[in-house]
Amino acid sequence: MRVYWDQLRDRLERLRANKIFESFVIFIIIVSALLIGAKTYEETSRFEQIMRWLDLGITLFFLFELIIRIAAEKRTLNFFKKGWNLFDFLIVTASLIPIDDSEMVLIARLLRIFRVLRLVSMIPELRILLAALLKSIPRMGYVALLMFIIFYIYAAIGSFLFESVDEQLWGNIALAMLTLFQVATFESWATAVLYPTMEHYPYSWIYFLTFIFLNAFIFLNMMIGIVLDVMQKESAAEQLETGEGEVAEIHWMREHMQLMSEQLARIEAQLQEQKKL
C-alpha cells in the first residue's frame, strides 16, 4: 500500500512541478481576475448564469489544484510551513463561501478578488519583489521620517514667507505641507505654485528647487537603493533555497532507490527459497 501511495505522490509531484500545469494555473487566475472585473459592468448582467458557472468551475479547479499540492508533499504539515502555501489555502477555502447567500455575498465577492494575489505565490519573481518590499518597510520608515522632518521645516518656512501670496496654499503648516506634497509629485506645481509665488518673491525658486532636490532626488533614490539591496539579498536567498531543495530531492531519490533495491533483493531471496522448496 505504501509503495502505491509513494508512486501516486511522485506523479502528483511531477504534475505540480510541470511547467504546462503551472502556466495553466496562472491562466485560470488571470481568467478569474477578468471575470471579477466583468461583473462590474451592467452589460454582463445577461450572462449572469454563465458567469456563475464559470466562477464555480474556477473555484473547483483551485480546490483541485490545492489538493494536488497538499497530496504531493511528503508530510502534509510541510505544506502549511510555507507562508505562501498557507495564503493560497486561506484564499481557496474562503472562496468556497456560497455567493448566493444575501448576508455573505459581499464578503464572498471581496474574498474572490484576493484570488488575483495568487499570481504572486505562483510566480517566483513576484514573490521576491513582494518579500523585498515588505522587508524594506522598516528601513524605508527611517527615510520617510527624515522626509517628514524636511517637509515640516519647509512647510513652516513656506507658511511664514508665502502666506500673503495664497492663503489656500500657505495659510497654515498643514496646507503648506499639502502644497509641498504637490510640488514633490510634480503635479502642475510650476503653474499653480511656483510662478504665482515668484511674482511676489523672485528668489523663491531657490526654496522650491532645494526642496525638490532633497525629496525627489536624494530621498527617493535612497528608498530605491534600499529596495534594490533587499531584492538582491532575497534573490540570493531564493537561489540558495532552490539549491538546497534540489540537494534534498536528490537525497530523497537516492533513499527511495535504495529502498526499492532492498525490496527487490528481498523478493528475489523469497523466490530463490521457493525454488529450493
C-alpha positions as CSV (number, residue, x, y, z in Angstrom):
1,M,0.0,0.0,0.0
2,R,2.8,2.4,0.9
3,V,4.5,1.7,-2.5
4,Y,1.3,2.6,-4.4
5,W,0.9,5.8,-2.3
6,D,4.6,6.8,-3.0
7,Q,4.0,6.2,-6.7
8,L,0.9,8.4,-6.6
9,R,2.7,11.1,-4.7
10,D,5.6,11.1,-7.2
11,R,3.1,11.5,-10.0
12,L,1.4,14.4,-8.2
13,E,4.8,15.9,-7.5
14,R,5.7,15.8,-11.2
15,L,2.3,17.3,-12.1
16,R,2.8,20.1,-9.6
17,A,6.2,20.9,-11.0
18,N,5.1,20.6,-14.6
19,K,5.6,24.0,-16.4
20,I,2.5,23.5,-18.5
21,F,0.3,22.8,-15.5
22,E,1.8,25.9,-13.7
23,S,1.1,28.0,-16.8
24,F,-2.5,26.7,-16.9
25,V,-3.0,27.6,-13.3
26,I,-1.7,31.2,-14.0
27,F,-4.1,31.4,-16.9
28,I,-7.0,30.4,-14.7
29,I,-6.0,33.0,-12.2
30,I,-6.0,35.7,-14.9
31,V,-9.4,34.4,-16.2
32,S,-10.7,34.7,-12.6
33,A,-9.5,38.3,-12.4
34,L,-11.1,39.2,-15.7
35,L,-14.3,37.5,-14.6
36,I,-14.4,39.6,-11.4
37,G,-13.8,42.8,-13.5
38,A,-16.5,41.8,-16.0
39,K,-19.1,41.6,-13.2
40,T,-18.7,45.3,-12.6
41,Y,-20.3,46.1,-16.0
42,E,-24.1,46.2,-16.3
43,E,-23.8,44.8,-19.9
44,T,-22.7,41.4,-18.5
45,S,-25.9,41.0,-16.4
46,R,-27.5,39.0,-19.2
47,F,-24.6,36.5,-18.9
48,E,-25.1,36.1,-15.2
49,Q,-25.8,32.4,-15.3
50,I,-22.8,31.7,-17.5
51,M,-20.5,33.7,-15.3
52,R,-21.8,32.0,-12.2
53,W,-21.0,28.6,-13.7
54,L,-17.5,29.9,-14.7
55,D,-16.9,31.1,-11.2
56,L,-18.0,27.8,-9.8
57,G,-15.7,26.0,-12.2
58,I,-12.7,28.2,-11.3
59,T,-13.3,27.7,-7.6
60,L,-13.4,23.9,-8.0
61,F,-10.3,24.0,-10.1
62,F,-8.4,26.0,-7.5
63,L,-9.6,23.4,-4.9
64,F,-8.4,20.6,-7.1
65,E,-5.0,22.2,-7.6
66,L,-4.7,22.9,-3.9
67,I,-5.4,19.2,-3.1
68,I,-2.8,18.1,-5.6
69,R,-0.2,20.4,-4.0
70,I,-1.0,19.1,-0.5
71,A,-1.0,15.4,-1.6
72,A,2.3,15.9,-3.3
73,E,4.0,16.8,0.0
74,K,5.9,14.0,1.8
75,R,4.2,15.3,5.0
76,T,1.0,17.2,5.0
77,L,2.3,19.6,7.7
78,N,5.2,20.6,5.5
79,F,2.7,22.3,3.1
80,F,1.5,24.7,5.9
81,K,5.0,25.6,7.0
82,K,5.4,27.9,4.0
83,G,3.7,31.2,4.2
84,W,2.6,31.3,0.6
85,N,1.1,27.9,0.8
86,L,-0.9,29.0,3.8
87,F,-2.0,32.1,1.9
88,D,-3.2,30.0,-1.0
89,F,-5.1,27.7,1.4
90,L,-6.9,30.5,3.0
91,I,-7.8,32.2,-0.3
92,V,-9.1,29.0,-1.8
93,T,-11.0,27.8,1.2
94,A,-12.5,31.3,1.7
95,S,-13.7,31.1,-2.0
96,L,-15.9,28.2,-1.0
97,I,-18.3,30.6,0.8
98,P,-21.6,30.5,-1.2
99,I,-22.0,33.7,-3.1
100,D,-25.8,33.4,-3.3
101,D,-26.4,34.0,0.4
102,S,-27.6,37.6,0.7
103,E,-25.7,38.1,4.0
104,M,-22.4,36.7,2.8
105,V,-22.5,37.9,-0.8
106,L,-20.3,41.0,-0.2
107,I,-17.7,39.1,1.8
108,A,-17.7,36.3,-0.8
109,R,-17.1,38.8,-3.6
110,L,-14.3,40.5,-1.7
111,L,-12.6,37.2,-1.0
112,R,-12.8,36.3,-4.6
113,I,-11.0,39.5,-5.5
114,F,-8.0,38.4,-3.5
115,R,-7.6,35.3,-5.7
116,V,-5.7,37.6,-8.1
117,L,-2.9,37.7,-5.5
118,R,-2.3,34.0,-6.1
119,L,-0.3,35.2,-9.1
120,V,2.3,36.3,-6.6
121,S,2.5,32.9,-5.0
122,M,2.8,31.2,-8.4
123,I,5.5,33.4,-9.9
124,P,8.8,33.3,-8.0
125,E,9.9,36.7,-9.3
126,L,6.8,38.4,-7.9
127,R,7.4,36.6,-4.6
128,I,10.9,38.1,-4.4
129,L,9.5,41.6,-5.2
130,L,6.8,41.4,-2.6
131,A,9.1,39.9,0.0
132,A,11.7,42.7,-0.7
133,L,9.1,45.3,-0.4
134,L,7.8,44.1,3.0
135,K,11.3,43.7,4.4
136,S,12.3,47.2,3.1
137,I,9.5,48.9,5.0
138,P,11.3,49.2,8.4
139,R,14.4,50.7,6.7
140,M,12.3,52.9,4.5
141,G,10.4,54.1,7.6
142,Y,13.5,56.0,8.8
143,V,13.9,57.6,5.4
144,A,10.2,58.6,5.5
145,L,10.7,60.0,8.9
146,L,13.6,62.2,7.7
147,M,11.4,63.2,4.7
148,F,8.7,64.2,7.1
149,I,11.1,66.4,9.1
150,I,12.2,68.1,5.9
151,F,8.6,68.6,4.8
152,Y,7.8,70.1,8.2
153,I,10.7,72.5,8.2
154,Y,10.0,73.7,4.6
155,A,6.2,73.9,5.3
156,A,6.9,76.1,8.3
157,I,9.2,78.4,6.3
158,G,6.7,78.5,3.4
159,S,3.8,79.3,5.7
160,F,5.8,82.2,7.2
161,L,7.1,83.6,3.9
162,F,4.3,82.9,1.3
163,E,1.1,83.3,3.4
164,S,0.3,86.6,1.8
165,V,0.6,85.1,-1.7
166,D,-2.1,82.5,-1.4
167,E,-3.8,81.6,1.9
168,Q,-5.3,78.4,0.4
169,L,-1.8,77.1,-0.3
170,W,0.2,78.6,2.5
171,G,-2.4,79.6,5.1
172,N,-1.0,77.2,7.8
173,I,1.5,74.5,8.2
174,A,-0.9,71.7,7.2
175,L,-1.9,73.5,3.9
176,A,1.8,74.2,3.3
177,M,2.6,70.5,3.6
178,L,-0.1,69.6,1.2
179,T,1.3,72.2,-1.2
180,L,4.8,70.8,-0.9
181,F,3.4,67.3,-1.5
182,Q,2.0,68.6,-4.8
183,V,5.4,70.1,-5.6
184,A,7.2,66.8,-4.7
185,T,4.9,64.9,-7.1
186,F,5.4,67.5,-9.9
187,E,1.7,67.8,-10.4
188,S,1.2,71.2,-12.0
189,W,3.5,72.6,-9.4
190,A,5.1,75.2,-11.7
191,T,2.0,77.0,-12.9
192,A,-0.1,76.6,-9.7
193,V,2.6,77.2,-7.1
194,L,6.0,78.4,-8.4
195,Y,5.1,81.1,-10.9
196,P,2.5,82.9,-8.6
197,T,5.0,82.8,-5.8
198,M,7.8,84.2,-8.0
199,E,5.6,87.2,-8.9
200,H,5.9,88.4,-5.3
201,Y,9.2,86.8,-4.3
202,P,11.5,86.5,-7.4
203,Y,14.1,84.4,-5.5
204,S,11.5,81.9,-4.2
205,W,12.8,79.4,-6.9
206,I,15.7,78.7,-4.5
207,Y,13.2,77.5,-1.9
208,F,11.4,75.1,-4.3
209,L,14.5,73.8,-6.1
210,T,16.3,72.9,-2.9
211,F,13.2,71.2,-1.6
212,I,12.8,69.2,-4.9
213,F,16.5,68.3,-4.8
214,L,16.2,66.9,-1.3
215,N,13.0,65.0,-1.7
216,A,12.7,64.0,-5.4
217,F,16.4,63.1,-5.9
218,I,18.1,62.2,-2.6
219,F,15.4,60.6,-0.5
220,L,13.7,58.9,-3.5
221,N,17.0,57.4,-4.6
222,M,17.7,56.3,-1.0
223,M,14.4,54.4,-1.0
224,I,15.2,52.8,-4.4
225,G,18.6,51.8,-3.1
226,I,17.1,50.2,0.0
227,V,14.6,48.2,-2.1
228,L,17.3,47.1,-4.6
229,D,19.6,46.0,-1.7
230,V,16.9,43.9,-0.1
231,M,15.9,42.5,-3.5
232,Q,19.5,41.3,-4.1
233,K,19.5,39.6,-0.7
234,E,16.1,38.0,-1.3
235,S,17.2,36.7,-4.8
236,A,20.4,35.2,-3.3
237,A,18.3,33.6,-0.5
238,E,15.9,32.2,-3.1
239,Q,18.7,30.7,-5.2
240,L,20.2,29.2,-2.0
241,E,16.9,27.7,-1.0
242,T,16.3,26.3,-4.5
243,G,19.8,24.7,-4.4
244,E,19.1,23.2,-1.0
245,G,15.8,21.9,-2.3
246,E,17.4,20.2,-5.3
247,V,20.0,18.6,-3.0
248,A,17.3,17.3,-0.7
249,E,15.3,16.0,-3.7
250,I,18.4,14.1,-4.9
251,H,19.0,12.7,-1.4
252,W,15.3,11.6,-1.3
253,M,15.6,9.9,-4.7
254,R,18.7,8.0,-3.6
255,E,16.9,6.8,-0.4
256,H,13.9,5.8,-2.5
257,M,16.1,3.9,-4.9
258,Q,17.9,2.2,-2.1
259,L,14.6,1.2,-0.5
260,M,13.4,-0.2,-3.9
261,S,16.6,-2.2,-4.3
262,E,16.2,-3.6,-0.8
263,Q,12.6,-4.7,-1.6
264,L,13.7,-6.3,-4.9
265,A,16.5,-8.1,-3.1
266,R,14.0,-9.4,-0.5
267,I,11.6,-10.5,-3.3
268,E,14.5,-12.2,-5.1
269,A,15.5,-14.1,-1.9
270,Q,12.0,-15.2,-1.4
271,L,11.8,-16.5,-5.0
272,Q,15.1,-18.4,-4.6
273,E,13.7,-20.0,-1.4
274,Q,10.6,-21.1,-3.2
275,K,12.7,-22.6,-6.0
276,K,14.6,-24.7,-3.4
277,L,11.4,-26.0,-2.0
